Amino acid sequence: MATEAQMDESERKIVNEFCHYLEKSKQLFNGLRDLPQYGHKQWQSYFGRTFDVYTKLWKFQQQHRQVLDTKYGLKRWQIGEIASKIGQLYYHYYLRTSETNYLNEAFSFYSAIRMRAYYSKASKEERLLLMQYRPDLMVKKLRYYARFIVVCLLLKKMKLVRDLVRELAKQIDDYTGTYEPDDQMEWNLVLGEIKSFIEADNIINVVDMDSSSIVLSHRLTPLNTPPLEKGAPVYLTLQEILIVGNCHEQVKFSELTLDMFRMLQTLEREPQDELVTQTFDTSPAPGRPPFRDLPPQSSLENGERSGARDNPHKYLLYKPTFGQLNTFLASAFKELPPNGAMLLYISADGSHGNQKHTDDAAYDLGGVITNSRRDGEDPTKSKRPGHLKEIHCLHPGDLYPYTRKPLFLIVDSDNSSAFQNFPNLFGQPLVCLLSPDQVPSNMQDQHQKGSLFTMFLHCPLMALCFVCKMGDVPVTLWDKCQAQVDKFMAEASRLFARSRKLDHSYMQFFGDDFLRLLLLRFVFCYMVLILHKSFKGPSYYPISHPPLPTEEVLEHPALYRIVLELASLLEVRSLFAEPGEADISA
């Protein structure tokens, strides 16, 4: 930076004002981590102020770049740091709101940093500037890469993900080779987690005519939304979601297990195309255009946002303690509007109860462990005195207070059956979808690739191919099979609407697009597993509570036929039982 004597009054004023904005932006950004993670309103004004300051900071450095370059010594990596912070702001705003368009905004800023090579000379500049080896800037660069990869994973930009992983590996090599830092192992672990995550998520390879892989998105679109009978009433809409993950053997990256990653996409609508979003103002700073002058130009213009939000609000909870989970549940419960429903999805290892036969289904049958007491310890094998229960085990009884409002519960665990006698104490709509307790022995080594039940809820056709041990699927065949899955969903939806024995809770939830999708995919999962020869007996089949009508829905002959036609299309018909032979005694 130039000395005071080397600057005239106007230059000094510009530098001082820039320093003020820079310091204010840092203070506000650092304050974000102190905001409560739950609730809707407490944090919004703070985010608005933070975005406001970053807007001013960015415009100011653009307008006065020459003075700041010559008199302040502004470096390209410092501009990159500001852009990186804005990308983080948009990503965290996505986490707070569940609106996928903010992911596109975060991607825009992270992508601009890479395209404009803001960090390319970071390590050289830092050495020249300080005349000593300083790893701080390299760490910022590595963190930028890790965050960019998360955003690209969520947007299914897989080719770019692989490019970024290669670049990150090189950057880690440069960093560790130059500085021999204490956190060398941690960064190698991060790289290993990313690679394992990408590999585990690649269940089925859909290929085009040139044998190139096709990336499929599994968010909700008008094309995959299952139909609702004309004139059918919509009683409830899904408003609050908690996605909980704690599976010891499952791969994870950035506090997202594979099951959590799949479920959060299942419960979001596809981000709108940039051309479509021109008419919307989704700026986190109310009344202001988003960062239209930031790199690159924002895709969103000023204007009023119409209608309700696109996606239900959700919390992502990785290994929460019981206290944390209870706090978030209470907050979601409190925020639930009239005619709103709450969904609790749990993917976790089971904690089996001390008694198999008991009158107290609330606590004696065990539940699911949401937090392992020690990292690296298998929670299913922890040794505790027989009379003590796991402190972070979520029992069915822990959820009873939350059934005062409509609750849709999904449990994917090897002890999900502990929740099958869930009482409806308050007469509100209540549905439980529970995974099989067991999978066939030839699939037990696949846990790191995610749970089978969640796979069916995420992408039914992918799950079907997985249980049939299929690898590559030509895209033409995939499309034919997907049409057959759509046919199944339409027929199952019709059966739901016309069933006379269906518990009223189901129809209360059925009008919501997301909940209808989950219910119909549950039926598909059940039908596939009872017909597949490897799944033998009730413990291998999913359970619904209250029970779905068997003859009218779950085991209807029309659905039976569609699944077997699908198996024939995939040339795996021999893996499925012949009509009349299926073990459907569950």
C-alpha positions as CSV (number, residue, x, y, z in Angstrom):
1,M,0.0,0.0,0.0
2,A,1.2,3.5,-0.8
3,T,2.0,5.8,2.1
4,E,-0.3,8.6,3.1
5,A,2.2,11.1,1.5
6,Q,2.0,9.4,-1.8
7,M,-1.8,9.8,-2.1
8,D,-3.9,12.9,-2.8
9,E,-7.0,13.5,-0.8
10,S,-9.4,11.8,-3.2
11,E,-7.2,8.7,-3.5
12,R,-6.9,8.5,0.3
13,K,-10.7,8.7,0.6
14,I,-11.1,5.8,-1.9
15,V,-8.6,3.6,-0.1
16,N,-10.1,4.3,3.3
17,E,-13.7,3.7,2.1
18,F,-12.6,0.4,0.5
19,C,-10.9,-0.7,3.7
20,H,-14.1,0.2,5.6
21,Y,-16.2,-1.9,3.3
22,L,-13.7,-4.8,3.4
23,E,-13.6,-4.8,7.2
24,K,-17.4,-4.5,7.6
25,S,-17.9,-7.4,5.2
26,K,-15.5,-9.6,7.1
27,Q,-17.2,-8.8,10.4
28,L,-20.7,-9.6,9.0
29,F,-19.5,-12.7,7.2
30,N,-17.8,-14.0,10.4
31,G,-21.0,-13.3,12.3
32,L,-23.0,-15.7,10.2
33,R,-21.6,-18.7,12.0
34,D,-23.0,-17.4,15.3
35,L,-26.6,-17.3,13.9
36,P,-28.9,-20.0,15.0
37,Q,-29.1,-22.8,12.5
38,Y,-32.8,-23.4,13.1
39,G,-35.9,-21.2,12.6
40,H,-36.8,-19.1,9.6
41,K,-36.8,-15.4,10.6
42,Q,-33.9,-14.7,13.0
43,W,-31.2,-14.8,10.3
44,Q,-32.9,-13.2,7.3
45,S,-32.2,-9.6,8.1
46,Y,-28.6,-10.4,9.0
47,F,-28.1,-12.2,5.6
48,G,-29.7,-9.2,3.9
49,R,-27.2,-6.8,5.6
50,T,-24.3,-9.0,4.7
51,F,-25.3,-9.2,1.0
52,D,-25.8,-5.5,1.0
53,V,-22.3,-4.7,2.1
54,Y,-20.8,-7.2,-0.3
55,T,-22.7,-5.6,-3.1
56,K,-21.2,-2.2,-2.2
57,L,-17.8,-3.7,-1.8
58,W,-17.8,-5.3,-5.2
59,K,-19.1,-2.3,-7.0
60,F,-16.7,0.0,-5.3
61,Q,-13.6,-2.1,-6.2
62,Q,-14.9,-2.2,-9.8
63,Q,-15.4,1.6,-10.0
64,H,-12.0,2.4,-8.4
65,R,-9.9,-0.5,-9.6
66,Q,-7.0,1.7,-10.9
67,V,-6.6,3.6,-7.7
68,L,-6.9,0.5,-5.6
69,D,-4.3,-1.3,-7.8
70,T,-1.7,1.4,-7.6
71,K,-2.3,3.0,-4.2
72,Y,-3.7,0.1,-2.1
73,G,-1.9,-2.7,-3.9
74,L,-5.1,-4.8,-4.6
75,K,-4.2,-8.3,-5.8
76,R,-6.2,-10.6,-8.0
77,W,-6.4,-13.2,-5.3
78,Q,-8.0,-10.6,-3.0
79,I,-10.7,-10.0,-5.6
80,G,-11.1,-13.8,-5.8
81,E,-11.5,-13.9,-2.0
82,I,-14.4,-11.4,-2.2
83,A,-16.1,-13.4,-5.0
84,S,-15.5,-16.7,-3.1
85,K,-17.2,-15.2,0.0
86,I,-20.2,-14.2,-2.2
87,G,-20.3,-17.8,-3.5
88,Q,-20.4,-19.1,0.0
89,L,-23.1,-16.6,0.9
90,Y,-25.3,-17.9,-1.9
91,Y,-24.6,-21.6,-1.0
92,H,-25.5,-21.0,2.7
93,Y,-28.6,-19.1,1.6
94,Y,-29.5,-22.2,-0.4
95,L,-29.0,-24.3,2.7
96,R,-31.2,-21.9,4.7
97,T,-34.0,-21.7,2.1
98,S,-33.8,-25.0,0.1
99,E,-34.2,-22.9,-3.1
100,T,-32.1,-24.5,-5.8
101,N,-31.7,-21.3,-7.9
102,Y,-29.3,-20.1,-5.2
103,L,-27.1,-23.0,-6.1
104,N,-26.8,-21.7,-9.6
105,E,-25.8,-18.3,-8.2
106,A,-23.1,-19.9,-6.0
107,F,-21.9,-21.8,-9.1
108,S,-21.7,-18.6,-11.1
109,F,-19.3,-17.0,-8.7
110,Y,-17.1,-20.1,-8.1
111,S,-16.9,-20.7,-11.8
112,A,-15.9,-17.1,-12.5
113,I,-13.0,-17.4,-10.0
114,R,-11.7,-20.4,-11.9
115,M,-12.2,-18.9,-15.4
116,R,-10.6,-15.7,-14.4
117,A,-7.8,-17.4,-12.6
118,Y,-8.0,-15.2,-9.6
119,Y,-6.0,-17.6,-7.5
120,S,-3.5,-18.7,-10.1
121,K,-0.6,-16.7,-8.8
122,A,-1.6,-16.9,-5.2
123,S,1.4,-18.7,-3.7
124,K,4.0,-16.6,-5.7
125,E,2.3,-13.3,-4.8
126,E,2.2,-14.3,-1.2
127,R,5.9,-15.1,-1.0
128,L,6.9,-11.9,-2.8
129,L,4.6,-9.9,-0.6
130,L,5.7,-11.3,2.8
131,M,9.2,-12.5,1.8
132,Q,8.5,-15.8,3.6
133,Y,6.6,-19.0,3.1
134,R,3.0,-18.5,4.2
135,P,0.5,-21.3,3.6
136,D,-2.6,-19.3,4.6
137,L,-3.5,-18.4,1.0
138,M,-3.0,-21.9,-0.3
139,V,-5.5,-23.1,2.4
140,K,-8.0,-20.6,1.2
141,K,-7.5,-21.8,-2.3
142,L,-8.0,-25.5,-1.3
143,R,-11.2,-24.6,0.7
144,Y,-12.5,-22.8,-2.4
145,Y,-12.0,-26.0,-4.4
146,A,-13.7,-28.2,-1.9
147,R,-16.7,-25.8,-1.7
148,F,-16.9,-25.6,-5.5
149,I,-17.0,-29.4,-5.8
150,V,-19.9,-29.6,-3.3
151,V,-21.9,-27.1,-5.4
152,C,-21.1,-29.0,-8.6
153,L,-22.1,-32.3,-7.0
154,L,-25.4,-30.9,-6.0
155,L,-26.0,-29.5,-9.5
156,K,-24.9,-32.9,-11.1
157,K,-22.1,-31.2,-13.1
158,M,-20.1,-34.4,-13.0
159,K,-17.6,-33.7,-15.8
160,L,-16.6,-30.5,-14.0
161,V,-16.5,-32.3,-10.7
162,R,-13.9,-34.7,-12.1
163,D,-11.8,-31.8,-13.5
164,L,-11.9,-30.0,-10.2
165,V,-10.9,-33.1,-8.3
166,R,-7.8,-33.4,-10.5
167,E,-7.0,-29.8,-10.0
168,L,-7.5,-30.1,-6.2
169,A,-5.2,-33.1,-6.1
170,K,-2.5,-31.1,-7.8
171,Q,-3.0,-28.1,-5.5
172,I,-2.8,-30.4,-2.4
173,D,0.5,-31.8,-3.8
174,D,1.9,-28.3,-4.3
175,Y,0.7,-27.2,-0.8
176,T,2.1,-30.2,1.0
177,G,5.3,-30.3,-1.0
178,T,6.1,-26.6,-0.4
179,Y,5.0,-26.2,3.2
180,E,5.0,-29.7,4.8
181,P,2.0,-28.5,6.8
182,D,0.4,-30.1,9.9
183,D,-2.9,-30.5,8.1
184,Q,-1.4,-32.6,5.2
185,M,-3.3,-35.7,6.3
186,E,-6.5,-33.8,6.6
187,W,-6.4,-32.6,3.1
188,N,-5.5,-36.0,1.7
189,L,-8.5,-37.4,3.7
190,V,-10.8,-34.7,2.1
191,L,-9.5,-35.7,-1.4
192,G,-10.1,-39.4,-0.6
193,E,-13.6,-38.7,0.7
194,I,-14.5,-36.9,-2.5
195,K,-13.2,-39.7,-4.8
196,S,-15.0,-42.4,-2.7
197,F,-18.2,-40.4,-2.8
198,I,-18.2,-40.0,-6.6
199,E,-17.3,-43.6,-7.1
200,A,-20.0,-44.9,-4.7
201,D,-22.7,-42.6,-6.2
202,N,-22.0,-44.1,-9.7
203,I,-24.4,-47.0,-9.3
204,I,-25.7,-47.4,-12.9
205,N,-23.9,-46.2,-16.0
206,V,-26.4,-44.9,-18.6
207,V,-24.5,-44.6,-21.9
208,D,-25.3,-43.0,-25.3
209,M,-24.6,-44.3,-28.8
210,D,-20.9,-43.5,-28.3
211,S,-20.7,-45.3,-25.0
212,S,-20.3,-42.0,-23.2
213,S,-21.9,-41.7,-19.7
214,I,-25.0,-39.6,-19.4
215,V,-25.5,-37.6,-16.2
216,L,-29.1,-37.9,-14.9
217,S,-30.8,-35.6,-12.6
218,H,-33.2,-37.0,-10.0
219,R,-35.0,-33.8,-8.8
220,L,-38.7,-33.3,-9.3
221,T,-39.8,-31.9,-12.7
222,P,-43.2,-31.7,-14.4
223,L,-42.1,-34.8,-16.4
224,N,-41.6,-37.1,-13.4
225,T,-44.3,-35.7,-11.1
226,P,-46.9,-38.5,-10.7
227,P,-50.4,-37.6,-11.8
228,L,-53.2,-36.7,-9.4
229,E,-56.8,-37.6,-10.2
230,K,-58.7,-34.6,-11.7
231,G,-60.5,-32.7,-9.0
232,A,-58.7,-34.6,-6.1
233,P,-58.4,-32.3,-3.0
234,V,-55.1,-31.2,-1.7
235,Y,-55.3,-31.2,2.1
236,L,-51.7,-30.8,3.1
237,T,-48.5,-29.5,1.6
238,L,-45.0,-30.5,2.7
239,Q,-43.4,-27.5,4.4
240,E,-40.7,-28.7,6.8
241,I,-38.2,-31.5,6.2
242,L,-35.4,-32.9,8.4
243,I,-32.9,-35.2,6.7
244,V,-30.8,-37.1,9.3
245,G,-27.8,-39.2,8.5
246,N,-25.5,-41.5,10.6
247,C,-24.5,-44.7,8.8
248,H,-21.1,-46.0,10.0
249,E,-20.1,-47.7,6.8
250,Q,-21.5,-45.2,4.3
251,V,-19.3,-42.8,2.4
252,K,-19.8,-39.1,3.1
253,F,-18.4,-35.8,2.0
254,S,-18.8,-32.4,3.6
255,E,-21.2,-33.6,6.3
256,L,-23.4,-35.3,3.7
257,T,-23.8,-39.1,3.6
258,L,-24.7,-40.6,0.3
259,D,-28.3,-41.3,1.5
260,M,-28.7,-37.6,2.7
261,F,-27.3,-36.5,-0.7
262,R,-29.8,-38.6,-2.6
263,M,-32.8,-37.7,-0.4
264,L,-32.2,-33.9,-0.5
265,Q,-32.3,-34.0,-4.3
266,T,-35.4,-36.2,-4.3
267,L,-37.1,-33.5,-2.2
268,E,-36.2,-30.5,-4.5
269,R,-37.5,-29.3,-7.8
270,E,-35.1,-29.0,-10.7
271,P,-33.4,-25.5,-10.7
272,Q,-35.1,-23.3,-13.3
273,D,-33.3,-22.7,-16.5
274,E,-31.4,-19.4,-16.5
275,L,-33.7,-18.0,-19.3
276,V,-36.8,-18.9,-17.3
277,T,-35.5,-17.1,-14.1
278,Q,-35.0,-13.8,-15.8
279,T,-38.4,-12.6,-14.6
280,F,-37.8,-13.5,-10.9
281,D,-36.1,-11.6,-8.1
282,T,-34.6,-14.1,-5.7
283,S,-32.1,-11.7,-4.2
284,P,-31.5,-12.4,-0.6
285,A,-31.3,-8.7,0.0
286,P,-35.1,-7.8,-0.2
287,G,-35.9,-5.1,-2.8
288,R,-32.4,-5.2,-4.3
289,P,-31.3,-6.8,-7.6
290,P,-28.8,-9.6,-6.9
291,F,-25.2,-9.2,-7.7
292,R,-25.8,-8.1,-11.3
293,D,-22.4,-6.5,-11.6
294,L,-20.5,-9.4,-10.0
295,P,-18.6,-11.9,-12.1
296,P,-20.4,-13.3,-14.1
297,Q,-23.5,-11.2,-14.5
298,S,-26.3,-12.7,-12.4
299,S,-29.0,-14.5,-14.2
300,L,-31.7,-13.0,-12.1
301,E,-33.3,-9.6,-12.7
302,N,-35.3,-7.4,-10.4
303,G,-39.0,-8.0,-10.1
304,E,-41.5,-9.6,-7.7
305,R,-41.4,-13.3,-7.0
306,S,-44.8,-14.8,-7.4
307,G,-46.4,-17.6,-5.4
308,A,-45.0,-19.7,-2.6
309,R,-41.5,-21.1,-2.5
310,D,-40.7,-23.9,-4.9
311,N,-39.2,-26.3,-2.3
312,P,-40.1,-27.2,1.2
313,H,-37.7,-25.9,3.8
314,K,-35.3,-28.5,5.0
315,Y,-32.6,-29.1,7.6
316,L,-29.6,-31.4,6.9
317,L,-28.4,-33.0,10.1
318,Y,-25.2,-35.1,10.0
319,K,-24.7,-37.2,13.1
320,P,-26.8,-34.9,15.4
321,T,-26.9,-35.5,19.1
322,F,-30.3,-36.3,20.6
323,G,-30.4,-32.7,22.0
324,Q,-29.6,-31.2,18.6
325,L,-32.1,-33.3,16.7
326,N,-34.8,-32.5,19.3
327,T,-34.1,-28.8,19.0
328,F,-34.4,-28.9,15.2
329,L,-37.6,-31.0,15.4
330,A,-39.1,-28.5,17.9
331,S,-38.2,-25.6,15.6
332,A,-39.7,-27.2,12.5
333,F,-42.8,-28.2,14.5
334,K,-43.2,-24.6,15.7
335,E,-42.7,-23.1,12.2
336,L,-45.2,-25.5,10.6
337,P,-48.1,-23.4,9.1
338,P,-51.7,-24.5,9.1
339,N,-52.3,-27.3,6.5
340,G,-48.5,-27.9,6.5
341,A,-46.8,-31.3,7.0
342,M,-43.5,-32.2,8.4
343,L,-41.3,-35.0,7.0
344,L,-38.6,-36.6,9.1
345,Y,-36.2,-38.8,7.1
346,I,-33.6,-40.8,9.1
347,S,-30.9,-43.0,7.6
348,A,-29.0,-44.5,10.5
349,D,-27.6,-47.6,12.1
350,G,-30.1,-49.4,14.4
351,S,-29.9,-49.7,18.2
352,H,-31.7,-52.9,19.0
353,G,-33.7,-53.0,22.2
354,N,-33.2,-55.2,25.2
355,Q,-36.5,-56.9,24.9
356,K,-38.2,-58.4,21.8
357,H,-41.6,-58.9,23.5
358,T,-42.8,-56.0,25.4
359,D,-45.9,-53.9,25.9
360,D,-43.8,-50.7,25.6
361,A,-43.2,-50.2,21.9
362,A,-42.2,-46.6,22.7
363,Y,-38.7,-47.4,24.1
364,D,-38.1,-51.1,24.6
365,L,-37.7,-52.1,21.0
366,G,-34.7,-49.7,20.5
367,G,-34.5,-47.2,17.6
368,V,-31.8,-45.6,15.5
369,I,-28.5,-44.1,16.6
370,T,-28.2,-40.5,15.3
371,N,-24.7,-39.9,16.7
372,S,-21.9,-42.3,17.5
373,R,-20.1,-41.4,20.6
374,R,-16.6,-41.8,19.1
375,D,-15.6,-41.3,15.5
376,G,-14.3,-44.5,14.0
377,E,-16.2,-46.7,16.4
378,D,-18.9,-49.0,15.0
379,P,-22.0,-47.9,16.9
380,T,-23.6,-51.3,16.4
381,K,-20.8,-52.9,18.4
382,S,-20.3,-50.5,21.3
383,K,-20.3,-52.3,24.6
384,R,-22.6,-50.8,27.2
385,P,-24.1,-52.3,30.4
386,G,-27.3,-54.2,29.5
387,H,-29.6,-51.9,31.6
388,L,-28.4,-48.7,29.9
389,K,-29.9,-47.4,26.7
390,E,-27.9,-45.5,24.0
391,I,-28.1,-41.8,24.9
392,H,-28.2,-40.7,21.2
393,C,-30.7,-43.3,20.1
394,L,-33.9,-41.9,18.7
395,H,-36.8,-44.1,20.0
396,P,-40.3,-44.1,18.6
397,G,-41.5,-42.6,21.9
398,D,-39.2,-39.6,21.4
399,L,-41.4,-38.6,18.4
400,Y,-44.8,-39.0,20.0
401,P,-45.1,-35.2,21.0
402,Y,-44.5,-34.2,17.3
403,T,-47.5,-36.2,16.1
404,R,-49.7,-33.3,17.3
405,K,-49.3,-32.0,13.8
406,P,-49.2,-34.0,10.5
407,L,-46.0,-36.1,10.4
408,F,-44.6,-38.2,7.6
409,L,-41.8,-40.4,8.8
410,I,-39.2,-42.4,6.8
411,V,-36.7,-44.6,8.5
412,D,-34.0,-46.4,6.6
413,S,-32.2,-48.7,9.1
414,D,-31.6,-52.3,10.1
415,N,-33.9,-51.6,13.0
416,S,-36.6,-49.7,11.2
417,S,-39.2,-52.2,12.3
418,A,-39.0,-50.7,15.8
419,F,-41.2,-47.9,14.4
420,Q,-43.9,-50.2,12.9
421,N,-46.4,-49.9,15.8
422,F,-46.3,-46.1,15.9
423,P,-49.5,-45.0,17.7
424,N,-51.6,-42.1,16.4
425,L,-52.2,-40.4,19.7
426,F,-53.6,-37.1,18.5
427,G,-55.7,-38.1,15.4
428,Q,-53.5,-36.1,13.1
429,P,-52.4,-37.5,9.7
430,L,-49.4,-39.9,10.4
431,V,-47.6,-42.2,8.0
432,C,-44.4,-44.2,8.5
433,L,-42.5,-45.7,5.6
434,L,-39.9,-48.2,6.9
435,S,-37.1,-49.9,5.1
436,P,-36.5,-53.7,5.2
437,D,-34.5,-54.7,8.3
438,Q,-32.4,-57.0,6.1
439,V,-30.8,-57.2,2.6
440,P,-29.7,-60.4,0.9
441,S,-26.2,-61.6,1.8
442,N,-24.9,-60.9,-1.6
443,M,-25.7,-57.2,-1.2
444,Q,-24.4,-56.8,2.3
445,D,-21.0,-55.6,1.2
446,Q,-22.6,-52.7,-0.7
447,H,-23.5,-50.5,2.3
448,Q,-21.0,-47.8,1.4
449,K,-22.9,-47.2,-1.8
450,G,-26.0,-46.1,0.1
451,S,-29.1,-47.8,1.4
452,L,-31.3,-49.8,-1.0
453,F,-34.5,-48.4,0.3
454,T,-33.4,-44.8,-0.1
455,M,-32.2,-45.7,-3.6
456,F,-35.7,-46.8,-4.5
457,L,-37.1,-43.5,-3.1
458,H,-34.5,-41.6,-5.0
459,C,-34.6,-43.3,-8.4
460,P,-36.7,-46.5,-8.7
461,L,-35.2,-47.6,-12.0
462,M,-31.6,-47.2,-10.7
463,A,-32.5,-49.3,-7.7
464,L,-34.1,-52.0,-9.8
465,C,-31.0,-52.2,-12.0
466,F,-28.9,-52.3,-8.9
467,V,-30.7,-55.3,-7.4
468,C,-30.5,-57.0,-10.8
469,K,-26.7,-56.4,-10.8
470,M,-26.8,-54.4,-14.1
471,G,-23.8,-52.2,-15.0
472,D,-24.1,-50.3,-18.3
473,V,-27.6,-49.5,-19.6
474,P,-28.0,-47.9,-23.1
475,V,-29.9,-44.7,-23.0
476,T,-32.6,-45.9,-25.5
477,L,-33.3,-48.9,-23.2
478,W,-33.2,-46.6,-20.1
479,D,-35.9,-44.3,-21.7
480,K,-38.1,-47.3,-22.5
481,C,-37.8,-48.6,-19.0
482,Q,-38.4,-45.2,-17.5
483,A,-41.7,-44.9,-19.5
484,Q,-42.7,-48.3,-17.9
485,V,-41.9,-46.9,-14.4
486,D,-44.0,-43.8,-15.2
487,K,-46.8,-46.2,-16.2
488,F,-46.5,-48.0,-12.9
489,M,-46.7,-44.6,-11.0
490,A,-49.8,-43.5,-12.9
491,E,-51.5,-46.8,-12.3
492,A,-50.5,-46.9,-8.6
493,S,-51.8,-43.3,-8.2
494,R,-55.1,-44.3,-9.7
495,L,-55.3,-47.3,-7.2
496,F,-54.6,-44.9,-4.3
497,A,-57.4,-42.6,-5.3
498,R,-59.9,-45.4,-5.7
499,S,-59.1,-47.5,-2.8
500,R,-61.9,-47.9,-0.2
501,K,-59.7,-49.4,2.5
502,L,-57.0,-46.8,2.5
503,D,-56.3,-45.1,5.8
504,H,-57.4,-41.4,5.7
505,S,-53.8,-40.3,6.6
506,Y,-52.6,-41.4,3.1
507,M,-55.1,-39.2,1.3
508,Q,-54.3,-36.3,3.5
509,F,-50.7,-36.4,2.3
510,F,-51.3,-37.6,-1.3
511,G,-52.1,-34.2,-2.7
512,D,-48.5,-33.0,-2.2
513,D,-46.2,-33.7,-5.2
514,F,-43.2,-34.8,-3.1
515,L,-45.1,-37.0,-0.6
516,R,-47.2,-38.6,-3.5
517,L,-43.9,-39.4,-5.3
518,L,-42.5,-41.1,-2.1
519,L,-45.6,-43.1,-1.5
520,L,-45.7,-44.4,-5.1
521,R,-42.0,-45.2,-5.1
522,F,-42.5,-47.1,-1.8
523,V,-45.1,-49.3,-3.6
524,F,-42.7,-49.8,-6.5
525,C,-40.0,-50.9,-4.0
526,Y,-42.3,-53.3,-2.3
527,M,-43.5,-54.9,-5.5
528,V,-40.0,-55.3,-6.9
529,L,-38.7,-56.9,-3.7
530,I,-41.5,-59.3,-3.1
531,L,-41.1,-60.5,-6.7
532,H,-37.3,-60.7,-6.8
533,K,-36.1,-64.2,-5.9
534,S,-33.2,-63.0,-3.7
535,F,-35.6,-61.3,-1.2
536,K,-37.1,-64.1,0.8
537,G,-39.5,-63.2,3.7
538,P,-41.0,-60.2,5.5
539,S,-37.8,-58.9,7.0
540,Y,-36.6,-58.2,3.4
541,Y,-39.6,-56.1,2.5
542,P,-40.4,-52.5,3.4
543,I,-43.3,-51.8,5.8
544,S,-45.9,-49.0,5.8
545,H,-47.8,-47.9,8.8
546,P,-50.7,-47.7,8.8
547,P,-50.6,-50.7,6.5
548,L,-51.5,-50.0,2.9
549,P,-54.4,-52.2,1.5
550,T,-52.8,-55.3,0.1
551,E,-55.3,-56.3,-2.6
552,E,-56.3,-52.8,-3.6
553,V,-52.8,-51.3,-3.8
554,L,-49.7,-53.1,-2.6
555,E,-50.1,-56.4,-4.5
556,H,-52.5,-55.4,-7.2
557,P,-52.3,-57.6,-10.4
558,A,-51.9,-54.6,-12.7
559,L,-48.8,-53.4,-10.8
560,Y,-47.5,-57.0,-10.8
561,R,-47.7,-57.1,-14.6
562,I,-46.0,-53.8,-15.1
563,V,-43.0,-54.8,-13.0
564,L,-42.6,-58.1,-14.8
565,E,-42.8,-56.3,-18.2
566,L,-40.1,-54.1,-17.0
567,A,-37.9,-57.1,-16.0
568,S,-38.5,-58.5,-19.5
569,L,-37.4,-55.2,-21.1
570,L,-34.2,-55.3,-19.0
571,E,-33.7,-59.1,-19.9
572,V,-33.7,-60.0,-16.2
573,R,-37.0,-61.8,-16.1
574,S,-35.4,-65.0,-14.7
575,L,-34.6,-63.1,-11.5
576,F,-38.2,-62.6,-10.7
577,A,-40.9,-65.1,-9.5
578,E,-43.4,-66.5,-12.0
579,P,-47.1,-65.5,-11.4
580,G,-48.4,-67.3,-8.4
581,E,-44.9,-68.2,-7.1
582,A,-44.0,-64.9,-5.4
583,D,-43.6,-65.0,-1.6
584,I,-46.1,-62.3,-0.8
585,S,-46.9,-63.4,2.7
586,A,-45.5,-60.3,4.3
